[in-house]
Amino acid sequence: MPSKLEKARQFLEEGNRCHQEGEIDAAIEKYKQSIQLHPTADAHTFLGWMYSFKGNLEASIEQCRIAIELDPKFGNPYNDIGVYLMQLDRFDEAELWLRRAMQAERYEPRQFPHLNMGRIHLARKEYGKALDEFRRALQHAPGDAVAVAAFQDLVSKLN
């Protein structure tokens, strides 16, 4: 018989599958079941992500805060809070969370907070800073299509 932790991991994996198949409500239930058995930063972060698809950004932020309490070294919830705050046009707050994501010990893909910080600089019309962040994103993931496109798009606009 599987332990609580093993069963919680199974629910987490099932939630990931549901998400990949576009079944957001089912993913939410699976993540909640995982958390009920054994709360993890991953499950709370992914639950928050699902809430964001439902438009509930405040609940998304709250789930990420719980994730950070459980594992302050996990970078994903810091980046995600930054993204949710960007969606709420709270760029100054978002910047603080993205910087924390950049410094997190356990975080993949590392290019995301740089891409998001670049987007903040674009919104502020700080093109040089945006270009620097897109370069940093490419240093972490040279083949990332989104990073390549963001960098090339901005370079073409500046020329």
N, C-alpha and C positions, 0 to 999 in steps of 0.2 A: 504494500500500500504506500503511495507516495506521501512524503512529508508535506507539511503546510507550505514550506518554501518551494518545494518542487511543484506543487499544485498551483501556487501563486505564479511561478514562472510559466507554467502551461497556459494559465489565463492571460498572462502578458503576451505570450506568443500568439494566442488566439485573437487577442485584441489587435495585434499588429496585422494579422491576416485579414481581419474584418476591415481594418482601415485601408489596406491595400486594395481590397475589393470594393471600396466606396461605401461600406456599411457602417456609417459613423455611429448610429445609435447602438448597434451591436458591439462596436469597439468600446464605446463608453461603458456598457455593461460589463464587458470582459475586464477592462481596466479596474473598474470598481470591485469586481470579484477578486482580482489579484490583490488590490490594496486591503480588502477586508481580511484576507488570509495572512498577508505579510507585506506591509507598506514598504515601498521602495521609491527612490528618487525617480527611477525610470518610469514606473507606472503612473506616478503623479504628474510627471512632465508630459507623458503621452495623453493622459486624461485631459490635461489642460489644453493640449493641442487640439483634441477633439472638440472641446468646448469652443475653441476659437472658430472652428468650422461652423458651429451653430450660432456664431455671433456673440457669444457671451465672453467678452474679453476680460471682464473683472473676475469671473470664475477661473478663467485661464491663468491669470496672474496669481490668484490665490493658490491654485494647484502647484504652480512653479515655486512659490514661496515655501510651500510645504516640502517640495522636493529638495530645495536648498537646505532646509533645516535637517533633512535626513542625510544629505550628502553634499556638503559645501564644496567639494572638489569637482562635482559634476557640472560641466559647463553649459549643457543644453538649456537648462531652465533659465540661466542668466540671459542667454541670447534670446530665448523665446519671450521673456518679459520685455526685453528691448524691442522686439518686433511688435508685440501687442501695444506697447506704449507709442511706437511709431504710428500704428494704425489709429491710435487715439489722438494723433498730432501732439504728443507730449515728447518732443524730440530731446529736450535737455535731460529729462529723466531717462529716456531710452539710452542716451549716450553713456550714462553711468553704468547701466546694466551690461551694455555691449563691451565696455572696457573690462568688466569683471569676467565676462565670458572669455575674452582674449587671454586672461591670466589663469583661467581654470586649469587644473592639473589633468582632469579626465574629460576630454572633449574632442570629439570628431563629429563632423568635419570642421576643422579649424578655420577654414576660409569664410564661413558664414558671418561671424561677427564683423569681419572686415568688410564684406560686401554690404552688410546692413549699415555700418558706420559710413561707408562711401555714399550710400543712399541719403543718409542724414546730411552729409556735406553737400550733396547735389541739391537737396531741398533748400539749403541755406545759400546756395550759389557759391560755395567754397570749392571751386573746381580743382585747384591744386591739391587740397587736402583729400578730395574725393579720389583723385587719380592715385595719390599715395596709398589710400586704403585698398583700391582695386589692385594695385601692384602687390600689396601684402597678401591679398587673397590669392593671387596667382602664384606667389612664392609657396604658399601652403598647398595649392592644388593647381599645378600648371595646366592641366587638361580640363578644368572645370568650365563647361560651356557658358554658364551664366557669368562667371568671372571674366572670361575672355570677351564675351559680348559687352559687358559693362565697361571694361577697359577700352575696347576698340571704339565703342559708341562715343564715349567721352573724348577720346583722342581725336576722332573725326570731327566732332563739334568744335573742338578747340583750334583745329587747323584752318 
